[in-house]
């Protein structure tokens, strides 16, 4: 397959045409490769005219006026390496932008490196940005293309917010542009799949990502910033009628949809965030892009191809950690959070990772998802076995046993709740839905799966816990009785009554690992039915939703990785080759939420205020759900999914992913060497944002899932992978 970039005659000058004969992808055309955006202050109506440009687009931002200038090249010179295109854009007032673009090919990639120089800078416009756009030379109805932006947009999945960037609902409602800041994406990549299977994608090469503290301070957008320090781009696409163009914008203006950058609730907003560089004499811009096209069998195939492209391009590397030491420190913090009330023992949902003894944290101790109390018990029991300190072992073991003894008193037919309040002792749940306490299928399944693991640990000591085993059986029975004929389960029930509260079946994948682990023929058959439903309705389209219980029923990371885990468990149980293929497909979607590039914190931000600190790599942390831009390290707990895929397929990529999520997620974990501003060794804040407002979370809290992810992630790699694979994943280089 040979990719070609060629000059083409266009009205007023020269353009670019990109083709890949035999590659199955569409041709791309840049009739006006040079796009310039200028901004002038004031709220008057724009009167700028540009006779050179193919088109001008004016927009009153409320704080000024933006004008878009488009132009072809004035010259295109053939060189030994490719093509060099030049253009001069007169933006008024004696100000001219000199543009030089160098195009070449590298394997299947077409690359462009741009340099812009401002001459003059005395006109009314005070800010500028530039873009490179390429149009798909084929019919591409905007409402029917399938966009992909890692951690942002996943085809035409219906489980997205009405205004989610590039989401199907927004596009079909007439939002014809999707320009997204690259710091909001796990990789600076935007692609589209056409109805015939062809696809095209554009990526920002070698992003710096620099920004300033003021960026994102306006929570609801509509602000304009002009600053030379802005060194991040935007990526995206927009409809041009029956065609679609892909582009990279520099610096990173975003719109017409953006996301809020303040506190809860996290919102999708009909607003622009405009970013420009000062239009000063001698000012320069330099950036580079890559374009690739191809053919595909389905949307997940596009996801896999384009993600592997940028993964290989960025080759994400993380600082390795002594994972066993991380787990020891995390377990010590976890043990210190255990409390007892009214004969029940558990770990409250929240603690402040910076300030001890705050009184505004959530006090519920709940199982599954982020509460993870029965998982926490497994951690304490296992660490009790591994420590040489007798007193510590005794304390850990007593706490672990007491936690599970407390949770197995929860009624499950119907489920009374997901846990209890550590202040009042009352039975409760993690969340409400429609103003009622909600018991989620995921919480029941994960809570019981951890108890199964604890039973296995105890049997090594010759201990049997009949009440634990009976409770696990009741959990399985509840799920089996609530499974529909098509294999699906509702997302949540009303606590205490068992009435269906959230009938969305999107979370069905979350119960599969537990049902497989139960080990009975009936449970395995139910797991197969559930997994077949997930694949039929979601997996074959690359749509995984409903996993994160603190988000609406939307596309998210955890739904994908839990589906992958369930498929992989079914492969182990049945040896059906289709389950291995499906596990790899789901894992290929799950990994696209991982940041593969290092997003720097604002250099002028007060280091004492930043939650994520200067100089700490963001690689390995992951976006959480569509429609928002918060990040965490959840995939650490499922590192074994990627490691098992490596062991089964011998594809080195999966080993790389397993290491990145295992070690990269420890980068903001407090150690003796790097205590940050946290309470002590073993503490870690549970989430942050690398998009506006960059370097901050909604709060600075620790949740039980944080130590559980590190510890259970390590245990699963050790227990479920061949020893040599486990050693390669966990070793500190």
URTAFEN-V785325 format. One record per pair of residues at least 12 apart in sequence whose ideal C-beta (glycine too) atoms are under 7 Angstrom apart, sorted by sequence separation. I is the first residue (numbers start at 0). GAP is how many residues later the second one is. If there is no record, write none. Layout:
# URTAFEN-V785325
i->I gap->GAP
i->I gap->GAP
This chain:
# URTAFEN-V785325
i->16 gap->12
i->45 gap->12
i->55 gap->12
i->72 gap->12
i->73 gap->12
i->86 gap->12
i->152 gap->12
i->155 gap->12
i->165 gap->12
i->188 gap->12
i->189 gap->12
i->256 gap->12
i->349 gap->12
i->383 gap->12
i->406 gap->12
i->416 gap->12
i->417 gap->12
i->489 gap->12
i->514 gap->12
i->542 gap->12
i->546 gap->12
i->566 gap->12
i->570 gap->12
i->620 gap->12
i->621 gap->12
i->641 gap->12
i->642 gap->12
i->645 gap->12
i->669 gap->12
i->684 gap->12
i->716 gap->12
i->4 gap->13
i->55 gap->13
i->72 gap->13
i->73 gap->13
i->85 gap->13
i->100 gap->13
i->151 gap->13
i->152 gap->13
i->164 gap->13
i->234 gap->13
i->256 gap->13
i->257 gap->13
i->333 gap->13
i->347 gap->13
i->348 gap->13
i->382 gap->13
i->383 gap->13
i->429 gap->13
i->454 gap->13
i->489 gap->13
i->490 gap->13
i->545 gap->13
i->600 gap->13
i->621 gap->13
i->669 gap->13
i->716 gap->13
i->14 gap->14
i->15 gap->14
i->72 gap->14
i->73 gap->14
i->85 gap->14
i->115 gap->14
i->151 gap->14
i->152 gap->14
i->188 gap->14
i->255 gap->14
i->257 gap->14
i->336 gap->14
i->347 gap->14
i->348 gap->14
i->453 gap->14
i->454 gap->14
i->544 gap->14
i->669 gap->14
i->3 gap->15
i->14 gap->15
i->54 gap->15
i->98 gap->15
i->99 gap->15
i->164 gap->15
i->187 gap->15
i->211 gap->15
i->232 gap->15
i->233 gap->15
i->257 gap->15
i->347 gap->15
i->348 gap->15
i->489 gap->15
i->490 gap->15
i->511 gap->15
i->514 gap->15
i->543 gap->15
i->546 gap->15
i->566 gap->15
i->567 gap->15
i->641 gap->15
i->642 gap->15
i->668 gap->15
i->684 gap->15
i->685 gap->15
i->14 gap->16
i->52 gap->16
i->53 gap->16
i->70 gap->16
i->83 gap->16
i->84 gap->16
i->187 gap->16
i->232 gap->16
i->254 gap->16
i->255 gap->16
i->348 gap->16
i->379 gap->16
i->380 gap->16
i->383 gap->16
i->488 gap->16
i->490 gap->16
i->543 gap->16
i->566 gap->16
i->641 gap->16
i->667 gap->16
i->685 gap->16
i->713 gap->16
i->2 gap->17
i->15 gap->17
i->42 gap->17
i->52 gap->17
i->53 gap->17
i->98 gap->17
i->148 gap->17
i->211 gap->17
i->232 gap->17
i->254 gap->17
i->291 gap->17
i->347 gap->17
i->348 gap->17
i->450 gap->17
i->487 gap->17
i->667 gap->17
i->684 gap->17
i->685 gap->17
i->14 gap->18
i->52 gap->18
i->70 gap->18
i->83 gap->18
i->84 gap->18
i->113 gap->18
i->211 gap->18
i->232 gap->18
i->233 gap->18
i->253 gap->18
i->254 gap->18
i->346 gap->18
i->511 gap->18
i->683 gap->18
i->0 gap->19
i->1 gap->19
i->42 gap->19
i->45 gap->19
i->47 gap->19
i->49 gap->19
i->51 gap->19
i->96 gap->19
i->97 gap->19
i->146 gap->19
i->187 gap->19
i->209 gap->19
i->210 gap->19
i->231 gap->19
i->232 gap->19
i->233 gap->19
i->252 gap->19
i->253 gap->19
i->345 gap->19
i->379 gap->19
i->380 gap->19
i->488 gap->19
i->510 gap->19
i->511 gap->19
i->543 gap->19
i->563 gap->19
i->566 gap->19
i->597 gap->19
i->598 gap->19
i->638 gap->19
i->682 gap->19
i->68 gap->20
i->81 gap->20
i->82 gap->20
i->111 gap->20
i->209 gap->20
i->230 gap->20
i->231 gap->20
i->233 gap->20
i->252 gap->20
i->379 gap->20
i->416 gap->20
i->450 gap->20
i->451 gap->20
i->487 gap->20
i->597 gap->20
i->685 gap->20
i->0 gap->21
i->7 gap->21
i->9 gap->21
i->43 gap->21
i->45 gap->21
i->81 gap->21
i->96 gap->21
i->97 gap->21
i->209 gap->21
i->210 gap->21
i->229 gap->21
i->252 gap->21
i->417 gap->21
i->450 gap->21
i->597 gap->21
i->0 gap->22
i->31 gap->22
i->41 gap->22
i->68 gap->22
i->81 gap->22
i->181 gap->22
i->208 gap->22
i->209 gap->22
i->252 gap->22
i->348 gap->22
i->416 gap->22
i->488 gap->22
i->507 gap->22
i->563 gap->22
i->596 gap->22
i->638 gap->22
i->683 gap->22
i->40 gap->23
i->41 gap->23
i->80 gap->23
i->81 gap->23
i->94 gap->23
i->95 gap->23
i->207 gap->23
i->208 gap->23
i->251 gap->23
i->376 gap->23
i->562 gap->23
i->563 gap->23
i->594 gap->23
i->595 gap->23
i->638 gap->23
i->39 gap->24
i->95 gap->24
i->250 gap->24
i->414 gap->24
i->447 gap->24
i->538 gap->24
i->594 gap->24
i->38 gap->25
i->39 gap->25
i->94 gap->25
i->181 gap->25
i->206 gap->25
i->250 gap->25
i->417 gap->25
i->507 gap->25
i->508 gap->25
i->594 gap->25
i->635 gap->25
i->38 gap->26
i->93 gap->26
i->94 gap->26
i->182 gap->26
i->206 gap->26
i->250 gap->26
i->346 gap->26
i->376 gap->26
i->507 gap->26
i->559 gap->26
i->563 gap->26
i->593 gap->26
i->594 gap->26
i->634 gap->26
i->635 gap->26
i->38 gap->27
i->94 gap->27
i->345 gap->27
i->375 gap->27
i->376 gap->27
i->447 gap->27
i->594 gap->27
i->93 gap->28
i->94 gap->28
i->142 gap->28
i->151 gap->28
i->593 gap->28
i->36 gap->29
i->37 gap->29
i->92 gap->29
i->93 gap->29
i->141 gap->29
i->142 gap->29
i->203 gap->29
i->346 gap->29
i->373 gap->29
i->414 gap->29
i->533 gap->29
i->559 gap->29
i->560 gap->29
i->592 gap->29
i->635 gap->29
i->92 gap->30
i->94 gap->30
i->372 gap->30
i->373 gap->30
i->559 gap->30
i->592 gap->30
i->36 gap->31
i->37 gap->31
i->91 gap->31
i->92 gap->31
i->96 gap->31
i->146 gap->31
i->148 gap->31
i->203 gap->31
i->443 gap->31
i->90 gap->32
i->91 gap->32
i->151 gap->32
i->478 gap->32
i->505 gap->32
i->632 gap->32
i->34 gap->33
i->35 gap->33
i->91 gap->33
i->151 gap->33
i->201 gap->33
i->373 gap->33
i->556 gap->33
i->90 gap->34
i->141 gap->34
i->150 gap->34
i->372 gap->34
i->443 gap->34
i->444 gap->34
i->34 gap->35
i->149 gap->35
i->150 gap->35
i->249 gap->35
i->443 gap->35
i->530 gap->35
i->148 gap->36
i->149 gap->36
i->478 gap->36
i->530 gap->36
i->556 gap->36
i->33 gap->37
i->51 gap->37
i->149 gap->37
i->220 gap->37
i->249 gap->37
i->509 gap->37
i->31 gap->38
i->51 gap->38
i->440 gap->38
i->31 gap->39
i->32 gap->39
i->149 gap->39
i->475 gap->39
i->505 gap->39
i->506 gap->39
i->530 gap->39
i->31 gap->40
i->32 gap->40
i->148 gap->40
i->219 gap->40
i->366 gap->40
i->406 gap->40
i->505 gap->40
i->506 gap->40
i->619 gap->40
i->30 gap->41
i->148 gap->41
i->218 gap->41
i->247 gap->41
i->488 gap->41
i->593 gap->41
i->618 gap->41
i->619 gap->41
i->11 gap->42
i->218 gap->42
i->333 gap->42
i->475 gap->42
i->479 gap->42
i->486 gap->42
i->503 gap->42
i->527 gap->42
i->543 gap->42
i->147 gap->43
i->218 gap->43
i->407 gap->43
i->479 gap->43
i->482 gap->43
i->486 gap->43
i->526 gap->43
i->538 gap->43
i->619 gap->43
i->620 gap->43
i->47 gap->44
i->201 gap->44
i->203 gap->44
i->619 gap->44
i->620 gap->44
i->146 gap->45
i->187 gap->45
i->189 gap->45
i->191 gap->45
i->201 gap->45
i->215 gap->45
i->229 gap->45
i->333 gap->45
i->334 gap->45
i->486 gap->45
i->487 gap->45
i->543 gap->45
i->618 gap->45
i->619 gap->45
i->145 gap->46
i->188 gap->46
i->189 gap->46
i->199 gap->46
i->201 gap->46
i->333 gap->46
i->372 gap->46
i->479 gap->46
i->482 gap->46
i->486 gap->46
i->538 gap->46
i->144 gap->47
i->145 gap->47
i->187 gap->47
i->189 gap->47
i->229 gap->47
i->370 gap->47
i->403 gap->47
i->475 gap->47
i->482 gap->47
i->485 gap->47
i->505 gap->47
i->534 gap->47
i->538 gap->47
i->541 gap->47
i->619 gap->47
i->144 gap->48
i->220 gap->48
i->330 gap->48
i->370 gap->48
i->440 gap->48
i->144 gap->49
i->182 gap->49
i->219 gap->49
i->221 gap->49
i->227 gap->49
i->330 gap->49
i->440 gap->49
i->503 gap->49
i->523 gap->49
i->181 gap->50
i->184 gap->50
i->220 gap->50
i->221 gap->50
i->222 gap->50
i->223 gap->50
i->224 gap->50
i->225 gap->50
i->227 gap->50
i->367 gap->50
i->403 gap->50
i->440 gap->50
i->508 gap->50
i->616 gap->50
i->143 gap->51
i->180 gap->51
i->181 gap->51
i->219 gap->51
i->220 gap->51
i->366 gap->51
i->439 gap->51
i->440 gap->51
i->615 gap->51
i->661 gap->51
i->32 gap->52
i->139 gap->52
i->181 gap->52
i->191 gap->52
i->220 gap->52
i->225 gap->52
i->330 gap->52
i->365 gap->52
i->366 gap->52
i->439 gap->52
i->509 gap->52
i->512 gap->52
i->615 gap->52
i->33 gap->53
i->35 gap->53
i->37 gap->53
i->180 gap->53
i->181 gap->53
i->365 gap->53
i->438 gap->53
i->505 gap->53
i->508 gap->53
i->512 gap->53
i->515 gap->53
i->139 gap->54
i->179 gap->54
i->191 gap->54
i->232 gap->54
i->344 gap->54
i->364 gap->54
i->437 gap->54
i->438 gap->54
i->508 gap->54
i->511 gap->54
i->515 gap->54
i->586 gap->54
i->631 gap->54
i->33 gap->55
i->35 gap->55
i->178 gap->55
i->179 gap->55
i->327 gap->55
i->363 gap->55
i->364 gap->55
i->490 gap->55
i->586 gap->55
i->631 gap->55
i->137 gap->56
i->179 gap->56
i->189 gap->56
i->438 gap->56
i->512 gap->56
i->611 gap->56
i->630 gap->56
i->14 gap->57
i->178 gap->57
i->344 gap->57
i->345 gap->57
i->363 gap->57
i->364 gap->57
i->437 gap->57
i->508 gap->57
i->511 gap->57
i->515 gap->57
i->629 gap->57
i->630 gap->57
i->13 gap->58
i->14 gap->58
i->177 gap->58
i->344 gap->58
i->362 gap->58
i->435 gap->58
i->436 gap->58
i->586 gap->58
i->630 gap->58
i->12 gap->59
i->13 gap->59
i->177 gap->59
i->362 gap->59
i->370 gap->59
i->407 gap->59
i->411 gap->59
i->432 gap->59
i->629 gap->59
i->630 gap->59
i->11 gap->60
i->12 gap->60
i->137 gap->60
i->177 gap->60
i->334 gap->60
i->345 gap->60
i->362 gap->60
i->407 gap->60
i->628 gap->60
i->12 gap->61
i->35 gap->61
i->176 gap->61
i->334 gap->61
i->337 gap->61
i->344 gap->61
i->368 gap->61
i->412 gap->61
i->583 gap->61
i->9 gap->62
i->13 gap->62
i->175 gap->62
i->343 gap->62
i->411 gap->62
i->490 gap->62
i->582 gap->62
i->628 gap->62
i->175 gap->63
i->365 gap->63
i->407 gap->63
i->411 gap->63
i->414 gap->63
i->437 gap->63
i->612 gap->63
i->135 gap->64
i->334 gap->64
i->363 gap->64
i->365 gap->64
i->403 gap->64
i->437 gap->64
i->448 gap->64
i->33 gap->65
i->412 gap->65
i->435 gap->65
i->441 gap->65
i->444 gap->65
i->448 gap->65
i->451 gap->65
i->556 gap->65
i->583 gap->65
i->363 gap->66
i->411 gap->66
i->428 gap->66
i->440 gap->66
i->444 gap->66
i->447 gap->66
i->556 gap->66
i->590 gap->66
i->593 gap->66
i->433 gap->67
i->556 gap->67
i->593 gap->67
i->661 gap->67
i->32 gap->68
i->133 gap->68
i->432 gap->68
i->441 gap->68
i->448 gap->68
i->555 gap->68
i->579 gap->68
i->661 gap->68
i->6 gap->69
i->432 gap->69
i->440 gap->69
i->444 gap->69
i->555 gap->69
i->178 gap->70
i->181 gap->70
i->440 gap->70
i->555 gap->70
i->658 gap->70
i->13 gap->71
i->180 gap->71
i->553 gap->71
i->554 gap->71
i->636 gap->71
i->657 gap->71
i->377 gap->72
i->553 gap->72
i->617 gap->72
i->636 gap->72
i->180 gap->73
i->345 gap->73
i->368 gap->73
i->373 gap->73
i->376 gap->73
i->380 gap->73
i->553 gap->73
i->564 gap->73
i->567 gap->73
i->635 gap->73
i->654 gap->73
i->178 gap->74
i->179 gap->74
i->345 gap->74
i->347 gap->74
i->367 gap->74
i->368 gap->74
i->550 gap->74
i->560 gap->74
i->610 gap->74
i->635 gap->74
i->638 gap->74
i->642 gap->74
i->646 gap->74
i->654 gap->74
i->178 gap->75
i->367 gap->75
i->374 gap->75
i->377 gap->75
i->381 gap->75
i->633 gap->75
i->636 gap->75
i->646 gap->75
i->6 gap->76
i->178 gap->76
i->343 gap->76
i->345 gap->76
i->366 gap->76
i->373 gap->76
i->377 gap->76
i->380 gap->76
i->547 gap->76
i->557 gap->76
i->564 gap->76
i->567 gap->76
i->611 gap->76
i->632 gap->76
i->636 gap->76
i->639 gap->76
i->643 gap->76
i->4 gap->77
i->365 gap->77
i->368 gap->77
i->373 gap->77
i->376 gap->77
i->547 gap->77
i->556 gap->77
i->560 gap->77
i->563 gap->77
i->610 gap->77
i->635 gap->77
i->639 gap->77
i->643 gap->77
i->4 gap->78
i->367 gap->78
i->414 gap->78
i->416 gap->78
i->638 gap->78
i->642 gap->78
i->646 gap->78
i->176 gap->79
i->366 gap->79
i->367 gap->79
i->377 gap->79
i->413 gap->79
i->415 gap->79
i->645 gap->79
i->366 gap->80
i->414 gap->80
i->415 gap->80
i->560 gap->80
i->639 gap->80
i->174 gap->81
i->340 gap->81
i->343 gap->81
i->639 gap->81
i->174 gap->82
i->205 gap->82
i->340 gap->82
i->413 gap->82
i->642 gap->82
i->203 gap->83
i->204 gap->83
i->338 gap->83
i->341 gap->83
i->413 gap->83
i->414 gap->83
i->611 gap->83
i->39 gap->84
i->204 gap->84
i->340 gap->84
i->413 gap->84
i->610 gap->84
i->39 gap->85
i->40 gap->85
i->203 gap->85
i->204 gap->85
i->609 gap->85
i->610 gap->85
i->38 gap->86
i->39 gap->86
i->148 gap->86
i->202 gap->86
i->610 gap->86
i->642 gap->86
i->15 gap->87
i->37 gap->87
i->38 gap->87
i->169 gap->87
i->201 gap->87
i->202 gap->87
i->38 gap->88
i->37 gap->89
i->201 gap->89
i->610 gap->89
i->37 gap->90
i->146 gap->90
i->604 gap->90
i->638 gap->90
i->36 gap->91
i->200 gap->91
i->598 gap->91
i->17 gap->92
i->35 gap->92
i->36 gap->92
i->164 gap->92
i->601 gap->92
i->199 gap->93
i->600 gap->93
i->601 gap->93
i->35 gap->94
i->110 gap->94
i->162 gap->94
i->198 gap->94
i->600 gap->94
i->34 gap->95
i->197 gap->95
i->198 gap->95
i->594 gap->95
i->34 gap->96
i->34 gap->97
i->141 gap->97
i->197 gap->97
i->198 gap->97
i->4 gap->98
i->34 gap->98
i->196 gap->98
i->32 gap->99
i->126 gap->99
i->144 gap->99
i->196 gap->99
i->4 gap->100
i->125 gap->100
i->196 gap->100
i->140 gap->101
i->2 gap->102
i->141 gap->102
i->29 gap->103
i->138 gap->103
i->139 gap->103
i->192 gap->103
i->198 gap->103
i->29 gap->104
i->139 gap->104
i->163 gap->104
i->2 gap->105
i->4 gap->105
i->28 gap->105
i->134 gap->105
i->162 gap->105
i->200 gap->105
i->2 gap->106
i->27 gap->106
i->28 gap->106
i->192 gap->106
i->0 gap->107
i->2 gap->107
i->27 gap->107
i->135 gap->107
i->160 gap->107
i->162 gap->107
i->202 gap->107
i->441 gap->107
i->27 gap->108
i->28 gap->108
i->134 gap->108
i->135 gap->108
i->27 gap->109
i->192 gap->109
i->439 gap->109
i->25 gap->110
i->26 gap->110
i->134 gap->110
i->25 gap->111
i->133 gap->111
i->190 gap->111
i->25 gap->112
i->132 gap->112
i->133 gap->112
i->132 gap->113
i->132 gap->114
i->131 gap->115
i->190 gap->115
i->17 gap->116
i->130 gap->116
i->131 gap->116
i->130 gap->117
i->188 gap->117
i->130 gap->118
i->430 gap->118
i->130 gap->119
i->429 gap->119
i->430 gap->119
i->128 gap->120
i->129 gap->120
i->128 gap->121
i->188 gap->121
i->128 gap->122
i->186 gap->123
i->128 gap->124
i->186 gap->127
i->154 gap->144
i->128 gap->146
i->128 gap->147
i->127 gap->148
i->128 gap->148
i->126 gap->149
i->127 gap->149
i->126 gap->150
i->126 gap->151
i->127 gap->151
i->125 gap->152
i->126 gap->152
i->125 gap->153
i->145 gap->153
i->124 gap->154
i->147 gap->154
i->129 gap->155
i->147 gap->155
i->131 gap->157
i->133 gap->157
i->149 gap->157
i->120 gap->158
i->147 gap->158
i->120 gap->159
i->61 gap->160
i->63 gap->160
i->120 gap->160
i->62 gap->161
i->117 gap->161
i->119 gap->161
i->117 gap->162
i->118 gap->162
i->60 gap->163
i->117 gap->163
i->117 gap->164
i->117 gap->165
i->116 gap->167
i->25 gap->168
i->115 gap->168
i->114 gap->169
i->115 gap->169
i->114 gap->171
i->25 gap->172
i->27 gap->172
i->113 gap->172
i->23 gap->173
i->24 gap->173
i->113 gap->173
i->23 gap->174
i->24 gap->174
i->25 gap->174
i->113 gap->174
i->24 gap->175
i->112 gap->175
i->111 gap->176
i->110 gap->177
i->111 gap->177
i->110 gap->179
i->109 gap->180
i->368 gap->180
i->108 gap->181
i->109 gap->181
i->108 gap->182
i->108 gap->183
i->94 gap->184
i->107 gap->184
i->38 gap->185
i->38 gap->187
i->65 gap->208
i->60 gap->211
i->60 gap->213
i->36 gap->216
i->38 gap->235
i->38 gap->237
i->302 gap->239
i->37 gap->241
i->297 gap->242
i->298 gap->242
i->299 gap->242
i->298 gap->243
i->27 gap->263
i->27 gap->265
i->25 gap->267
i->24 gap->268
i->24 gap->269
i->22 gap->270
i->23 gap->270
i->24 gap->270
i->22 gap->271
i->23 gap->271
i->22 gap->272
i->17 gap->273
i->19 gap->273
i->315 gap->280
i->306 gap->281
i->313 gap->282
i->313 gap->283
i->303 gap->284
i->306 gap->284
i->299 gap->285
i->302 gap->285
i->306 gap->285
i->310 gap->285
i->302 gap->286
i->309 gap->286
i->299 gap->288
i->299 gap->289
i->302 gap->289
i->318 gap->298
i->317 gap->299
i->317 gap->301
i->317 gap->302
i->315 gap->303
i->353 gap->323
i->355 gap->323
i->353 gap->324
i->352 gap->325
i->353 gap->325
i->352 gap->326
i->375 gap->328
i->378 gap->328
i->378 gap->329
i->352 gap->330
i->352 gap->331
i->372 gap->331
i->352 gap->332
i->371 gap->332
i->375 gap->332
i->378 gap->332
i->369 gap->333
i->370 gap->333
i->371 gap->333
i->374 gap->333
i->378 gap->333
i->381 gap->333
i->377 gap->334
i->369 gap->335
i->371 gap->336
i->374 gap->337
i->322 gap->339
i->325 gap->340
i->360 gap->340
i->317 gap->342
i->320 gap->342
i->319 gap->343
i->325 gap->343
i->315 gap->344
i->318 gap->344
i->307 gap->345
i->317 gap->345
i->320 gap->345
i->317 gap->346
i->353 gap->346
i->158 gap->347
i->352 gap->347
i->318 gap->348
i->351 gap->348
i->352 gap->348
i->332 gap->349
i->351 gap->349
i->352 gap->349
i->331 gap->350
i->332 gap->350
i->350 gap->350
i->349 gap->351
i->350 gap->351
i->328 gap->352
i->329 gap->352
i->328 gap->353
i->349 gap->353
i->348 gap->354
i->346 gap->357
i->267 gap->359
i->265 gap->362
i->258 gap->369
i->258 gap->370
i->333 gap->370
i->333 gap->373
i->332 gap->374
i->330 gap->376
i->329 gap->377
i->329 gap->380
i->330 gap->380
i->329 gap->381
i->326 gap->383
i->158 gap->384
i->325 gap->384
i->326 gap->384
i->154 gap->386
i->156 gap->386
i->158 gap->386
i->154 gap->387
i->158 gap->387
i->214 gap->387
i->326 gap->387
i->153 gap->388
i->154 gap->388
i->156 gap->388
i->153 gap->389
i->212 gap->389
i->206 gap->390
i->208 gap->390
i->209 gap->390
i->211 gap->390
i->208 gap->391
i->210 gap->391
i->212 gap->391
i->322 gap->391
i->211 gap->392
i->212 gap->392
i->160 gap->393
i->209 gap->393
i->158 gap->394
i->159 gap->394
i->158 gap->395
i->159 gap->395
i->158 gap->396
i->156 gap->398
i->153 gap->401
i->185 gap->406
i->185 gap->407
i->322 gap->407
i->185 gap->408
i->185 gap->409
i->186 gap->409
i->187 gap->409
i->185 gap->410
i->186 gap->410
i->321 gap->410
i->320 gap->411
i->319 gap->412
i->319 gap->413
i->182 gap->416
i->260 gap->431
i->260 gap->432
i->263 gap->434
i->262 gap->435
i->185 gap->437
i->150 gap->441
i->149 gap->442
i->150 gap->442
i->149 gap->443
i->183 gap->445
i->163 gap->462
i->163 gap->463
i->159 gap->466
i->160 gap->466
i->159 gap->467
i->150 gap->472
i->153 gap->472
i->151 gap->474
i->215 gap->476
i->216 gap->476
i->214 gap->477
i->215 gap->477
i->215 gap->478
i->214 gap->479
i->210 gap->483
i->182 gap->507
i->183 gap->507
i->182 gap->508
i->180 gap->510
i->182 gap->511
